Amino acid sequence: MTSESSARSQVEALLRPDLRGQVAYGAPQLAVPIALNTNENSYPVPDVVVQSITAAVREVAPTLNRYPDREFTELRERLAEYLSRSGTPITADQVWAGNGSNEVLLHLLQAFGGPGRIALGFTPAYSMHPIITRTTGTTWVDGMRGLAGAEPFDLTAESARAQVLEHRPDVVFLCSPNNPTGTALGLDVVEAVYDAAPGTLIVVDEAYAEFARPGTPFALTLLEGRPRLVVTRTMSKAFALAGARLGYLAADPAVTDALRLVRMPYHLATQTQAVALAALAHTDLMLATVGVIKDQRDRIVETLPRLGLQPVASDANFVLFGHLPDASATWRELLDRGVLLRDVGIPHYLRVTAGTPEETTGFLDALADVVHDKISSTTGSQHE
Ligand SMILES: *Cc1c(COP(=O)(O)O)cnc(C)c1O
């Protein structure tokens, strides 16, 4: 038996040089009473839907000797109908799906990125964008938010355009509403980037679209006449189906055709298609908790300033908040009280998912407790 360190160094030597020393995605999965760290929907799948899902899986189980519908035709049709509800007609040939929108993003980079090509994102944004980019040998370039700096983490059309012109990327990632900051982009940013980069694929990650505040614009409305624009969505967040792994995108049919070149045949399992279809048949019920979650998000944004903290405005189901003297210490102290948040690596900031009213109360109480401890320990015995 080789020693562990010898095995590690032997494998390290085999690894693609561009992957050596990279850090894997690692949001902690801990069993805690209040898990508010990965922006899941806290509400379990409703009983009626559980029954439909169970029946659907029961129905397809005998056919598992056969490969699934490689074209997931019915699922593309239902997803197109769902997207069309927003008022922008989307057809089934514009829709692509995968095992989570992460796989959809992987397909995009396999087809449009690759060695010698560049993907640009505007940091801080979704941590998986650079990770997926690098797995395909594509070079990642960290663009910046907040350059023109009205609000912290803002991205203006002017700044995005200048950075695109500077880096000349093959793929640009925009994220709206942006994870981890929470705010949605103006469509002027998407248009500016699209027009500034005539040889570039523009990907707008709209994973949190359903949580946006009223009047928030969606890049879906810009697809018509823009064949280089892609909008990705997911059933993992508002749709409360993170465990089923179903993400999708809408784009020109020429884009979805290109993705057929890189996906593995039969990538969407029969049971995955069945589960997603069963959930989509109950769309209104599956989305019924979105209103409650948005209320909790707004409650967090309103309450945090009273604790001396600075929340960033949010169109998503989470809130990034700053002004913490030591974010990782606060993260730890909250975990000690059974509340798990996400330390996204921005100094003095943490991100919290808006959960049920009870979870939100648990979080706010624990945070008040932690912040109060901090204040009394820094002001010493005067108050004692
Ligand atoms: C959570 C999240 C996703 C979802 O990924 P899935 O693979 O669909 O679960 C995509 N993009 C962003 C920005 C996210 O925060």
Ligand as a Chemical Component Dictionary entry (heavy atoms), coordinates in Angstrom:
data_LIG
# 
_chem_comp.id                   LIG 
_chem_comp.type                 NON-POLYMER 
_chem_comp.pdbx_formal_charge   0 
_chem_comp.three_letter_code    LIG 
# 
loop_
_chem_comp_atom.comp_id 
_chem_comp_atom.atom_id 
_chem_comp_atom.alt_atom_id 
_chem_comp_atom.type_symbol 
_chem_comp_atom.charge 
_chem_comp_atom.model_Cartn_x 
_chem_comp_atom.model_Cartn_y 
_chem_comp_atom.model_Cartn_z 
_chem_comp_atom.pdbx_ordinal 
LIG C1 C1 C 0 -28.037 27.778 -7.378  1  
LIG C2 C2 C 0 -27.579 28.375 -8.647  2  
LIG C3 C3 C 0 -27.686 27.659 -9.834  3  
LIG C4 C4 C 0 -28.362 26.323 -9.814  4  
LIG O1 O1 O 0 -27.593 25.290 -10.175 5  
LIG P1 P1 P 0 -28.319 23.892 -10.444 6  
LIG O2 O2 O 0 -27.239 23.110 -11.057 7  
LIG O3 O3 O 0 -29.455 24.175 -11.392 8  
LIG O4 O4 O 0 -28.808 23.369 -9.144  9  
LIG C5 C5 C 0 -27.290 28.253 -11.001 10 
LIG N1 N1 N 0 -26.813 29.507 -11.012 11 
LIG C6 C6 C 0 -26.717 30.228 -9.900  12 
LIG C7 C7 C 0 -26.239 31.621 -9.964  13 
LIG C8 C8 C 0 -27.072 29.673 -8.681  14 
LIG O5 O5 O 0 -26.944 30.378 -7.559  15 
# 
loop_
_chem_comp_bond.comp_id 
_chem_comp_bond.atom_id_1 
_chem_comp_bond.atom_id_2 
_chem_comp_bond.value_order 
_chem_comp_bond.pdbx_ordinal 
LIG C1 C2 SING 1  
LIG C2 C3 SING 2  
LIG C2 C8 DOUB 3  
LIG C3 C4 SING 4  
LIG C3 C5 DOUB 5  
LIG C4 O1 SING 6  
LIG O1 P1 SING 7  
LIG P1 O2 DOUB 8  
LIG P1 O3 SING 9  
LIG P1 O4 SING 10 
LIG C5 N1 SING 11 
LIG N1 C6 DOUB 12 
LIG C6 C7 SING 13 
LIG C6 C8 SING 14 
LIG C8 O5 SING 15 
# 
